[in-house]
Amino acid sequence: MSFWEYLSNRQAQLLADSLQHASAVLQCMVAATVLGVLIGVVTYRSEWAGDLATTTTATILTVPSLALIGLLIPLVGLGVAPTVVALTLYGLLPIVRNAIVGLRGVDPSLVDAARGIGMSRTRQLLKVELPLAWPPILTGIRVSTQMLMGIAAIAAFASGPGLGNLIFRGVASLGSANALNQVLAGTLGIVVLALLFDAAYVLIGRLTIPRGIRA
């Protein structure tokens, strides 16, 4: 069976796997973004705290994905849970690092001006600092998403959702008629999803970043 025939005969399953893969990455990116920005907000004013946050999240990223998911299985079981925990942890580093860099890069005179007109510390953060730090934060989110698209395929090891199941089944049955088709379909599906997500982020950037502060 040719690759195109394989795709045609399994459209419904491929679409379902793609939607599961995209949904898992999207949900984990939302969680990683919220956690990452919060960590950045809490630590950016302190040199040692910012360094600790960056080093800790970088250390997490050095743990092999297959090993981390394997370690999580006894704690949270098989399926979606280890996938969500692992992907969220892996997604933190670029967001935390860029949030800290972005917040530290805000012009102090703008913060002083906001303070001078009576803004509270919270309003300064929400109205001045975070909007100005948003471009590097969005860049961190884009980088994290690209990483998680590939890492999410490993979730199939723990019976997780997504296109990784196709790749694992193909690798496990190398030599059979459709083994290569399965691996190729899963891999290309992940690439296409990554490109679609990145295009969405470009659009979000154009809609949310004022022309004057675009890189």
C-alpha positions, -999 to +999 in steps of 0.1 A: +000+000+000+014+034-009+017+062+016-011+082+000-034+052+000-026+047+037-036+083+044-068+080+024-079+048+041-072+061+077-083+097+075-106+095+105-081+079+128-053+103+117-075+133+123-085+120+157-049+114+167-039+148+154-066+165+174-056+147+205-020+156+199-028+193+194-052+194+224-026+179+247+001+203+236-023+233+238-035+225+273+000+219+286+012+251+270-015+271+288-005+255+321+032+261+314+026+297+303+006+305+335+032+288+357+062+302+338+050+338+338+041+336+375+076+323+383+091+351+362+070+377+380+080+364+414+117+361+407+128+387+382+136+414+407+161+392+425+193+381+407+197+349+427+160+340+425+159+345+388+191+325+383+176+297+405+144+296+385+162+295+352+187+268+365+159+247+380+138+247+348+169+241+327+177+210+348+142+196+343+148+199+305+179+179+307+160+148+320+153+125+290+116+126+282+113+088+281+129+086+315+107+113+330+075+098+318+087+064+330+093+079+365+059+095+365+040+063+357+042+049+393+031+083+407+002+093+384-005+061+363-007+056+326-025+078+300-031+115+300-017+124+335+020+116+330+018+133+296+004+165+310+028+167+339+059+160+317+049+184+289+041+212+314+075+208+331+094+206+298+076+238+286+087+260+315+123+269+307+118+292+276+088+309+292+105+315+326+137+327+310+120+350+285+096+363+312+125+372+334+145+388+306+115+407+293+105+421+327+141+431+335+143+448+302+114+472+308+127+508+309+128+519+346+117+554+337+084+540+325+079+522+358+088+554+377+063+573+356+036+548+364+044+550+400+044+588+398+008+589+386-004+568+415-004+533+400-002+505+426+025+478+423-001+454+408-013+479+382+023+488+373+029+451+366-003+445+347-005+478+328+031+486+321+056+458+327+039+427+314+026+444+282+061+456+274+076+422+283+050+403+262+070+401+229+099+380+245+073+360+265+055+351+233+088+341+218+093+318+247+059+303+242+066+297+206+099+279+214+082+258+241+054+248+217+078+236+190+097+215+216+065+200+231+052+190+197+080+165+193+082+155+230+045+148+231+051+119+207+070+101+236+037+101+256+026+070+237+051+051+259+027+058+287-004+051+267-008+089+262-028+105+234-016+118+201+004+109+170+032+092+189+010+061+190+014+058+152+051+062+154+055+037+182+033+011+164+053+016+132+086+012+150+073-019+169+063-035+136+092-026+114+092-049+084+054-052+081+035-037+052+025-004+068+052+001+094+070+029+074+036+045+065+027+047+102+060+063+112+059+087+083+023+097+089+029+103+126+061+124+119+046+145+091+015+151+112+036+165+141+055+187+116+022+201+101+008+208+136+040+226+147+038+248+116+001+256+122+007+264+158+036+287+149+015+305+123-012+310+150+015+326+173+026+349+145-010+361+141-014+365+179+018+386+179+004+409+152-028+413+171-014+418+206+020+435+201+018+473+192+036+481+160+060+504+179+075+477+201+076+448+176+111+434+172 
